[in-house]
Amino acid sequence: MKSLGKYLSVHKKRMSVGLAIKSVGTVAELFLPMIMAYMIDDVAPTGSVLSLSLWGAAMFVFAVAAWGGNVIANRMASRVARDTTEVIRNDLFSSTLYLSARQTDEVTVPSLVSRLSSDTYNVHNMIGMIQRLGVRVPILLVGGVALTFSVEPVLALVLLAVVPFLTVIVIYVSSKGITLYTDLQRAVDTMVRKVRDDYTGIRVIKALSKTEYEERSFAKINDDVVHKETKAGVIMSVTNPIMNVVLNLGMTVVVLVGAYRVSEGLAKVGEIIAFTSYFTIILNAVISVSRIFVNVSKGSASAKRICAVLNMPDELVRDEDLAVDAEEEKGGIVFENVTFSYDGAPALKNVDFSLKKGETLGVIGATGSGKTTLVALLLRFYDCDKGRILVDGKDVRGYDEKELRKKFGVVLQNDFLMAASVEENIKFERAVDDDAMKEAAKNAKAAPFVESLDSGYDSMLTVRGANFSGGQKQRLLIARALAGRPEILILDDSSSALDYKTDAQLRATLREQYPDTTIVMIAQRISSVRFADKILVLDRGEAAGLGDDATLMKTCPVYRSIYESQNEGGGANG
């Protein structure tokens, strides 16, 4: 179980040294008013220049110790906060990469982005402030109150009278803080989600003249964030003015009582000056308490959100009972009565088929029929509810995650391209040499347009490949999938932006150049799958038909309907 305390425990030695230095500096600061009072009341009346000089030097030494201790300790605190947050951020990012698809759906991507950015920032501020003020403030408060009793006990009772009021304020505010800031971070998640969606679809928004609508939609979400931020800010910031009022009223009483006691000869001028200095120190310390509670409330809420992700269990663990290798030809795929649902909503029902090495399976069906879900289960992004899936004769749950996914070359729906060179996008940080990269580009029909670019394979893509056409991007993605010479190639609607001629040429090249590669091809166009060895027709998550083109034309009404609707528009020719 990961917690903030475990991350801080690595720096306990450095924190202990820093807190010790901070304590020494703070104690030195507390002695300055006492030295000043002694100089005014006892040394100055003697007229001894030497004594005044010596005590002045002592006061200077204490002042330097206070300044130096605080500066050194604060720099050490900043380094601890920086290093701890860096590790937390790295671990959190790593954890997000290993979350199951279901866990990612549950947390949501915008929330993960918010936790990696604003939540880690809040934790950073909390760690730094706890070290800078967590020791200093208690010493100033306790030490200041204790020294006021030694300087002027009567006036100290006035100070003590305000403590219950301050305590009630702090307890009330701190009890509200964490809840308020948790709600605020949830609202920020919603705003991040909205911004992410709008920036991704900015061209569509402009094309459909929905800019004003999106502005109003964002303004509504932003108002909610502002409302929650204002509510949290008002309640958390109420401590400063109320504490100031209470303490300033106390200071007024102290001045009045102190003036009376001096006039009556019951107190010395230096003692009153020292007392007011301590009162000011205590006032600033109390104000710092309110700052601590604000930052601790924010940081605690954020730390809970971060640790919730860090401590998510590994859902897709390897089942050692299923890890025995089967003596079957590599590249084979079997679905045995596979059923799967998203939070109770059925996506696939009793899907059953087998595919041998080198065969091609075409998958076709209406939107929402379960085509992409089938791929997600094959790659083990999710585990099926019933049935089992075999790759090379072994249940996918028996594979190590890396071992399983090394078998695949994949082009998914809404796949992404990096803001990097064409070469980097095709190689994708794998051990792919230049020859393999260029061969993959050639087979994916990407080589002609890449080589026509001024910088060829060194040409840069903008974010999401926006400077390339849809067809060019799809060919680059296919080249990336082919570059690793996979045993199994998955193409999920990866030719939708290709013209019919290029699509046909690509399919022919795959048959010729990759005869031993098992291919699962998901498509909307029937022309893309009709020449596959087997075609799986999905209808509302169920297998409406399985066979080759000729068989399905005779036996599967759904397939025949798709063919006829596309053929009428000239879309079945290929």
C-alpha positions in Angstrom: 0.0 0.0 0.0 1.6 3.2 -1.2 1.1 6.4 0.9 2.7 9.8 1.1 4.4 8.8 4.3 6.3 6.0 2.4 7.6 8.5 -0.1 8.7 10.9 2.6 10.4 8.1 4.6 13.2 8.0 2.0 14.2 11.5 2.9 13.7 11.2 6.7 17.4 11.8 7.4 17.5 15.0 5.3 14.2 16.1 6.8 15.5 15.5 10.3 18.6 17.6 9.7 16.5 20.3 8.0 14.0 20.4 10.9 16.8 20.5 13.5 18.4 23.5 11.7 15.0 25.2 11.4 14.4 24.6 15.2 17.8 26.2 16.1 17.0 29.2 13.8 13.5 29.7 15.3 14.7 29.4 18.9 17.4 32.0 18.1 14.7 34.3 16.7 12.7 33.9 20.0 15.6 35.2 22.1 16.0 38.5 20.2 13.1 40.4 22.0 14.5 39.2 25.4 18.0 40.5 24.6 16.5 43.8 23.4 14.4 44.1 26.6 17.5 43.4 28.8 19.5 46.0 26.9 16.8 48.7 27.3 16.0 48.0 31.0 19.3 46.9 32.5 22.3 47.7 30.2 21.4 51.1 28.9 20.8 52.7 32.3 24.4 51.8 33.3 25.8 53.9 30.4 28.5 51.2 29.6 29.3 51.4 25.9 31.3 48.1 26.2 28.3 46.3 27.7 26.0 47.7 25.1 28.4 46.7 22.3 28.8 43.2 23.6 25.0 42.6 24.0 24.5 44.2 20.6 27.0 41.7 19.1 25.2 38.9 20.8 21.9 40.2 19.3 23.6 40.3 15.9 24.8 36.7 16.3 21.3 35.5 17.2 19.8 37.4 14.3 22.3 35.8 11.8 21.6 32.4 13.3 17.9 32.9 12.9 18.3 34.1 9.3 20.8 31.5 8.3 18.9 28.6 9.9 15.7 29.5 8.2 17.3 30.0 4.8 19.3 26.7 4.9 16.3 24.7 6.3 13.9 26.2 3.7 16.3 25.2 0.8 16.5 21.7 2.2 12.7 21.6 2.5 12.4 22.7 -1.1 14.7 19.9 -2.3 12.8 17.3 -0.4 9.5 18.5 -1.8 10.9 18.6 -5.3 12.5 15.1 -5.1 9.5 13.5 -3.5 7.1 15.0 -6.0 9.3 13.9 -8.9 9.2 10.3 -7.7 5.4 10.5 -7.0 4.8 11.9 -10.5 6.9 9.2 -12.1 5.2 6.4 -10.2 1.8 7.9 -10.9 2.5 8.1 -14.6 3.8 4.5 -14.6 0.8 3.3 -12.8 -1.6 4.9 -15.3 0.2 3.0 -18.1 -0.5 -0.3 -16.3 -4.1 0.3 -15.4 -6.5 -2.0 -17.0 -8.9 -0.5 -19.6 -11.7 -0.9 -17.1 -9.8 1.0 -14.4 -8.9 3.7 -16.9 -12.6 4.0 -17.9 -13.5 4.2 -14.2 -11.0 7.0 -13.3 -11.3 8.7 -16.7 -8.4 10.1 -18.7 -9.1 13.8 -17.8 -9.0 12.8 -14.1 -5.6 11.1 -14.6 -4.3 14.2 -16.3 -5.6 16.4 -13.4 -4.0 14.0 -10.8 -0.6 14.2 -12.6 -0.7 17.9 -12.9 -2.6 19.9 -10.3 -2.8 17.2 -7.6 1.0 16.6 -7.6 1.5 20.4 -7.5 -0.8 20.6 -4.4 1.2 17.8 -2.8 4.5 19.5 -3.6 3.3 22.7 -1.9 2.0 20.8 1.1 5.3 18.9 1.6 7.3 22.1 1.4 5.1 24.1 3.7 5.0 21.4 6.4 8.7 21.4 6.5 9.1 25.2 6.4 6.3 26.0 8.9 5.4 22.7 10.6 8.2 23.1 13.1 8.7 26.9 13.1 5.1 27.7 13.9 4.7 25.5 16.9 8.0 26.7 18.4 7.0 30.3 17.9 3.5 29.7 19.4 4.6 27.6 22.4 7.9 29.4 22.9 6.4 32.8 22.4 3.6 32.2 24.9 6.0 30.7 27.4 8.4 33.7 27.1 5.6 36.2 27.5 4.8 34.7 30.9 8.5 35.0 31.9 8.5 38.7 30.7 5.1 39.9 31.8 2.8 37.3 33.4 -0.2 39.7 33.7 -0.2 40.7 30.1 0.4 37.0 29.1 -3.0 36.2 30.6 -4.6 38.6 28.1 -2.9 36.7 25.3 -4.0 33.3 26.8 -7.6 34.4 26.8 -7.8 34.6 23.0 -6.5 31.0 22.5 -9.8 29.2 22.8 -11.3 31.4 20.1 -8.4 30.7 17.8 -8.7 26.9 18.5 -12.4 26.8 17.6 -11.7 28.6 14.3 -8.9 26.3 13.2 -10.8 23.1 14.1 -13.9 24.2 12.2 -12.0 25.3 9.1 -9.8 22.2 8.9 -12.8 19.9 9.2 -14.3 21.5 6.0 -11.1 21.9 4.0 -10.4 18.4 2.6 -14.0 17.8 1.5 -14.2 21.2 -0.2 -10.9 20.7 -2.1 -11.8 17.2 -3.1 -15.0 18.5 -4.7 -13.0 21.3 -6.4 -10.6 18.7 -7.9 -13.5 16.7 -9.3 -14.8 19.9 -11.0 -11.3 20.5 -12.4 -11.4 16.9 -13.8 -14.6 17.8 -15.7 -13.1 21.0 -17.0 -10.0 19.1 -18.2 -12.2 16.6 -19.9 -14.1 19.3 -21.7 -10.9 21.1 -22.9 -9.4 17.8 -24.1 -12.5 16.9 -26.0 -12.9 20.3 -27.6 -9.2 20.6 -28.6 -9.3 17.1 -30.1 -12.4 18.0 -32.2 -11.7 21.6 -32.8 -11.9 21.2 -36.6 -15.3 19.5 -36.4 -16.5 22.2 -34.0 -15.5 25.0 -36.4 -16.8 23.1 -39.5 -20.3 22.7 -37.8 -20.3 26.3 -36.6 -20.6 25.1 -32.9 -17.9 27.5 -31.5 -20.4 29.6 -29.6 -22.2 26.5 -28.2 -18.9 25.1 -27.0 -18.0 28.5 -25.4 -21.3 28.5 -23.5 -20.8 24.8 -22.5 -17.3 25.5 -21.2 -18.4 28.7 -19.4 -21.0 26.6 -17.5 -18.3 24.1 -16.4 -15.9 26.9 -15.6 -18.6 28.6 -13.5 -18.9 25.4 -11.5 -15.1 25.3 -10.9 -15.2 29.0 -9.9 -18.1 28.4 -7.6 -16.4 25.5 -5.8 -13.1 27.3 -5.8 -14.7 30.4 -4.3 -16.6 28.4 -1.7 -13.4 26.6 -0.6 -11.4 29.9 -0.7 -13.9 31.8 1.3 -14.2 29.2 4.1 -10.5 28.5 4.2 -9.5 32.2 4.1 -11.9 33.2 6.8 -9.2 32.2 9.3 -6.9 35.1 8.5 -9.3 38.0 9.1 -11.0 36.5 12.1 -7.6 35.6 13.7 -6.3 39.0 12.9 -9.4 40.6 14.6 -9.1 38.5 17.7 -5.3 39.0 18.0 -5.5 42.7 17.3 -8.2 43.2 19.9 -5.9 41.3 22.3 -3.0 43.6 21.2 -5.1 46.7 22.0 -5.9 45.4 25.4 -2.2 44.6 25.9 -1.1 48.1 25.0 -3.7 49.7 27.3 -2.8 47.4 30.2 0.9 47.7 29.6 0.8 51.5 29.5 -1.1 51.5 32.8 1.4 49.1 34.4 4.4 51.2 33.2 2.8 54.4 34.6 2.2 52.7 37.9 5.8 51.3 38.0 4.6 47.7 37.8 6.4 47.0 34.5 9.5 48.3 32.6 9.5 49.8 29.2 11.8 47.1 27.8 9.5 44.4 29.0 6.5 46.0 27.3 8.4 46.4 24.1 9.6 42.7 24.3 6.1 41.6 25.1 4.6 43.4 22.1 7.4 41.9 19.9 6.4 38.4 21.1 2.7 39.2 20.5 3.6 40.2 16.9 5.6 36.9 16.5 2.6 35.0 17.8 0.3 36.9 15.5 2.4 36.0 12.5 2.6 32.4 13.6 -1.2 32.1 14.0 -1.6 33.6 10.5 0.8 30.9 9.3 -1.4 28.3 10.9 -4.2 29.3 8.6 -1.9 29.0 5.6 -0.8 25.6 6.7 -4.4 24.4 7.0 -5.2 25.7 3.5 -2.3 23.9 1.9 -2.6 20.8 4.0 -6.3 20.6 3.1 -5.5 20.9 -0.6 -2.5 18.5 -0.4 -4.4 15.9 1.7 -7.3 15.8 -0.8 -4.8 15.6 -3.7 -2.7 12.9 -1.9 -5.8 10.7 -1.5 -6.6 11.0 -5.2 -3.1 10.2 -6.2 -2.8 7.2 -3.8 -6.2 5.9 -5.0 -4.5 5.4 -8.4 -1.2 4.2 -7.1 -2.9 1.5 -5.0 -5.3 0.2 -7.6 -4.8 -3.6 -7.9 -3.3 -5.2 -11.0 -6.5 -6.6 -12.4 -5.0 -8.5 -15.4 -2.6 -10.7 -13.5 -1.1 -13.7 -15.1 -2.9 -16.9 -14.2 -0.1 -19.4 -13.6 -2.4 -22.4 -13.9 -3.0 -21.3 -17.5 0.7 -20.5 -18.3 1.5 -23.9 -19.8 2.7 -23.6 -23.4 0.6 -25.5 -25.9 2.2 -27.5 -28.7 0.3 -25.8 -31.5 1.4 -23.8 -34.5 2.1 -20.2 -33.7 -0.3 -17.5 -35.0 -3.5 -19.4 -34.2 -6.5 -17.7 -32.6 -9.5 -19.3 -30.9 -12.6 -17.7 -29.3 -14.6 -20.2 -27.3 -18.1 -18.9 -26.4 -16.8 -15.5 -25.4 -19.2 -13.2 -23.6 -18.3 -9.7 -22.3 -20.2 -6.7 -21.0 -19.3 -3.1 -19.9 -20.8 -2.6 -16.5 -23.7 -4.9 -17.2 -24.3 -3.7 -20.8 -23.6 -6.7 -23.1 -21.0 -6.1 -25.8 -20.3 -9.6 -27.0 -22.4 -12.8 -26.5 -21.2 -16.3 -27.1 -18.8 -15.4 -29.9 -17.1 -18.6 -31.2 -14.5 -18.9 -34.0 -11.0 -20.2 -34.8 -8.3 -19.0 -37.0 -5.1 -20.8 -38.2 -1.7 -19.3 -38.8 -1.6 -17.2 -42.0 -5.4 -17.0 -42.3 -7.3 -13.7 -42.5 -10.4 -13.0 -40.5 -12.6 -10.1 -41.6 -15.0 -8.7 -39.0 -17.9 -6.6 -40.1 -21.0 -5.2 -38.5 -22.9 -2.1 -37.7 -21.5 0.6 -35.3 -21.7 -0.7 -31.7 -21.9 -4.4 -32.8 -18.8 -5.3 -30.7 -16.1 -5.3 -33.4 -13.6 -3.2 -31.4 -14.5 -5.0 -28.2 -13.4 -8.2 -29.8 -9.9 -6.7 -30.4 -9.7 -5.3 -26.9 -10.4 -8.8 -25.5 -7.8 -10.4 -27.9 -5.2 -8.0 -26.7 -6.3 -8.6 -23.1 -7.2 -5.0 -22.4 -10.2 -6.6 -20.6 -10.9 -10.2 -19.5 -14.0 -11.9 -20.9 -16.9 -12.6 -18.5 -17.4 -16.1 -19.9 -15.6 -18.4 -22.3 -11.9 -18.2 -23.1 -9.6 -16.8 -25.8 -6.5 -18.8 -27.0 -3.5 -17.5 -28.8 -1.1 -20.1 -30.0 -3.2 -22.6 -28.1 -2.7 -20.9 -24.8 -5.3 -18.9 -22.8 -4.4 -15.2 -23.0 -4.8 -15.1 -19.2 -1.8 -17.4 -19.0 0.6 -15.0 -20.8 2.8 -12.4 -19.4 1.5 -9.1 -20.7 4.6 -8.2 -22.7 4.9 -11.8 -24.0 1.4 -11.6 -25.3 1.5 -8.2 -26.9 4.8 -8.8 -28.6 3.0 -11.2 -30.9 0.8 -8.4 -32.3 1.1 -5.6 -34.7 -1.9 -3.3 -34.1 -3.7 -0.3 -35.8 -6.5 0.7 -33.5 -9.4 3.1 -34.1 -8.4 6.7 -33.2 -4.7 5.6 -33.0 -2.2 8.3 -32.5 0.9 9.6 -34.1 3.6 11.4 -32.2 4.8 15.0 -32.9 8.1 13.5 -34.2 9.7 12.4 -37.5 8.1 9.8 -39.8 11.0 7.5 -38.9 10.4 7.8 -35.2 6.7 7.1 -35.7 7.3 4.0 -37.7 10.1 2.6 -35.5 8.3 3.6 -32.3 11.3 3.1 -30.0 11.7 -0.6 -31.1 14.7 -2.4 -32.5 13.7 -1.8 -36.1 16.5 -1.0 -38.5 16.2 1.3 -41.5 15.7 -1.4 -44.0 12.8 -2.9 -42.1 11.3 0.5 -41.6 11.4 1.3 -45.3 10.1 -2.2 -46.3 7.2 -1.7 -43.9 6.5 1.7 -45.4 6.6 0.3 -48.9 4.2 -2.6 -48.0 1.9 -0.2 -46.3 1.8 2.0 -49.5 3.3 4.9 -47.5 6.7 5.0 -49.2 5.7 7.0 -52.3 4.3 10.0 -50.4 7.0 9.9 -47.6 9.9 9.8 -50.1 8.3 12.7 -52.0 8.6 14.9 -48.9 11.5 17.3 -48.8 13.0 15.6 -45.7 11.7 12.1 -46.5 11.7 9.9 -43.4 13.1 12.8 -41.4 10.0 14.9 -42.1 8.3 16.0 -38.9 4.6 15.5 -38.0 2.7 18.0 -35.9 0.6 17.0 -32.9 -1.7 14.0 -33.9 -0.2 14.2 -37.4 -2.4 17.1 -38.3 -0.2 18.1 -41.2 -0.9 14.8 -43.0 -4.1 13.6 -44.6 -6.3 10.9 -43.1 -5.1 8.3 -45.7 -1.4 9.2 -45.2 -1.8 8.9 -41.4 -3.5 5.5 -41.8 -0.7 4.2 -44.0 1.9 5.4 -41.5 0.1 3.6 -38.7 -0.1 0.4 -40.8 3.7 0.7 -41.5 4.3 1.0 -37.8 2.3 -2.2 -37.2 4.2 -4.1 -40.0 7.7 -2.9 -39.0 7.9 -5.4 -36.1 7.0 -8.4 -38.3 4.2 -9.5 -36.0 2.8 -13.0 -35.8 -0.7 -11.5 -35.7 -1.8 -8.3 -37.4 -4.9 -6.4 -36.2 -6.3 -3.7 -38.4 -9.3 -2.0 -36.8 -11.0 0.1 -39.4 -7.5 1.2 -40.6 -8.4 1.6 -44.3 -11.4 3.8 -44.0 -9.6 6.9 -45.3 -7.9 5.0 -48.2 -9.3 5.0 -51.7 -10.5 1.7 -53.1 -7.5 1.2 -55.3 -5.0 1.7 -52.5 -7.1 -0.5 -50.2 -7.1 -3.3 -52.7 -3.3 -2.9 -53.4 -2.7 -3.0 -49.6 -4.7 -6.2 -49.2 -2.9 -7.9 -52.1 0.5 -6.9 -50.6 -0.4 -8.3 -47.2 -1.3 -11.6 -48.8 1.9 -11.7 -50.8 4.5 -10.3 -48.4 3.1 -11.7 -45.1 1.8 -15.2 -45.9 2.5 -16.5 -42.4 0.9 -13.6 -40.5 -2.5 -14.1 -39.1 -4.7 -11.1 -39.8 -7.8 -9.8 -38.1 -9.2 -7.0 -40.2 -12.2 -5.0 -38.9 -13.8 -2.8 -41.5 -17.0 -0.8 -42.3 -16.6 -1.5 -46.1 -17.5 -4.9 -47.2 -14.9 -4.7 -50.0 -12.2 -4.7 -47.4 -13.1 -8.1 -45.9 -14.9 -10.1 -48.6 -11.7 -11.8 -49.8 -10.8 -12.9 -46.3 -10.5 -16.6 -45.5 -13.3 -16.2 -42.9 -15.7 -13.4 -42.3 -17.3 -12.8 -38.9 -20.6 -10.8 -39.0 -21.5 -9.2 -35.7 -25.0 -8.0 -34.9 -25.6 -6.4 -31.5 -22.7 -8.4 -30.0 -23.7 -11.8 -31.4 -22.3 -13.7 -34.3 -24.9 -13.4 -37.1 -22.7 -15.3 -39.5 -19.3 -16.9 -40.0 -17.8 -18.2 -43.3 -16.4 -17.0 -46.6 -18.0 -14.4 -48.8 -19.9 -16.9 -51.0 -21.3 -18.8 -48.0 -22.4 -15.7 -46.2 -24.2 -14.3 -49.2 -26.3 -17.4 -49.2 -26.8 -18.0 -45.5 -26.5 -14.6 -43.7 -29.2 -12.0 -44.2 -27.2 -9.3 -42.3 -24.2 -9.8 -44.5 -26.3 -9.8 -47.6 -28.0 -6.6 -46.5 -24.7 -4.9 -45.9 -23.5 -6.0 -49.3 -26.6 -4.8 -51.1 -26.6 -1.4 -49.3 -23.0 -0.7 -50.2 -23.2 -2.1 -53.7 -26.1 0.3 -54.5 -23.7 3.2 -53.7 -20.8 1.6 -55.6 -19.0 0.8 -52.3 -18.6 -3.0 -52.7 -16.3 -2.9 -55.6 -12.8 -3.7 -54.8 
